[in-house]
Amino acid sequence: MSGGFSAPRLGLIHEGMSARVESGEVAGLVALAARGSDVHVEALGMSDLAAGAKMSRDTIFRIASMTKPITAVAAMILVEETRLRLDEPVTRLLPELADRKVLRSLNSEPDDTVPANRPITLRDLLTFTFGFGATMSPPGTYPIQKRVADAGLGPGPNPSPLSPDDWIERFAGLPLMHQPGERWMYHTGSDVLAVLIARAAEMPFDQFLAERIFTPLGMKDTGFAIPDAKRARLARCYERDEDGKLKVSPMGLDAVNSAGSTGLLSTADDYLAFARMLLGNGRLGKTRILSRPSVELMTMDHLTPAQKALSPFAPGFWDLNGWGFGVSVVTRRNGLGPMPGSYGWDGGFGTSWRNDPPEAMTSIFLSQRMMQSPDDLAIATDFLTLAYQAIDD
């Protein structure tokens, strides 16, 4: 598909997103839509209200869970090199996770367990089906939630300050919540992946990402820490108070450690390079990161209907989506786009990315307002609608 965007219709993106900034819904945003050689970017509002700093195309954002797809790509690099294998037990490199215990039921006390039916595999981690993750319930609903919180391992937008070895040792002291392969549970699989990747690569996780993904793709502003020289470009993070007004979020701290699930900082153009590499079946220009078969495997739905039925998430999510390796995958069209076969993911600090292979299109939305409910994705969804209405063929 060779078409781009209609210039007059791109004006609707500016109008629609400007209105959301002017209403005070977000302090500012960067919205990018790319199709072929046609790249449209809106940088609107402020990156820091108190400092009076304007949002710009090269503003640096905390991308939170948009880290997860990058972690999955890192794992697949090692699969291609046969340093990791999809269906091999992870205990070869993570002996801490041998002989797992599993809660008798989610309502059980943390010490009321049964043996795991089988070992955890890399495929389980990539598809979030290894038996542990966010319960999608208020704190205190299940006894295991307190044990997880006490261990400092609760899901959240900021990475753990623990070293990888300390993290996996502490995690190994917890039971799984469900049997491996039984159901999908969000988040924690990517953190286990980061430790596994570091051991397979025999180097720190952040170094592996820099050497094998960021540097080859020219992602010069992406990493888990921000140099002092770039700090002025880091957007301030906000959340809404009881009246819906923006206030500085205490959660929006700088990343303090590398993690597979969250913590990366990036820009719209850096993430576009990563997205276009995947849209190019693993290659950006002359640089190949993955093979086409790996990208195809990553971006197909790996969950069965039975797994989805057992896996609570946002209302209606599984009606339209499945899960690949670190990305959601669109299974049914429900609007102007994305099309079935599209994939991507969102971040808890107000970020979102989708690749749409049928339309040869990438969309990236970046703001810095903490997600406090599923409704907070509405502004990114509206941007998607505005991007798709601008398609010109």
Helices and strands as residue ranges (DSSP letters): H 7-22, E 28-35, E 38-48, E 53-54, E 61-62, G 64-66, H 67-80, G 90-92, G 95-97, E 101-103, E 113-115, H 122-126, H 143-150, H 164-172, H 188-201, H 205-209, I 210-214, H 215-217, G 228-233, E 238-240, E 246-248, E 265-266, H 268-279, E 283-284, E 287-288, H 292-298, H 305-309, H 317-320, E 321-323, E 328-330, E 343-347, E 351-356, G 357-359, E 361-366, G 374-377, H 378-389
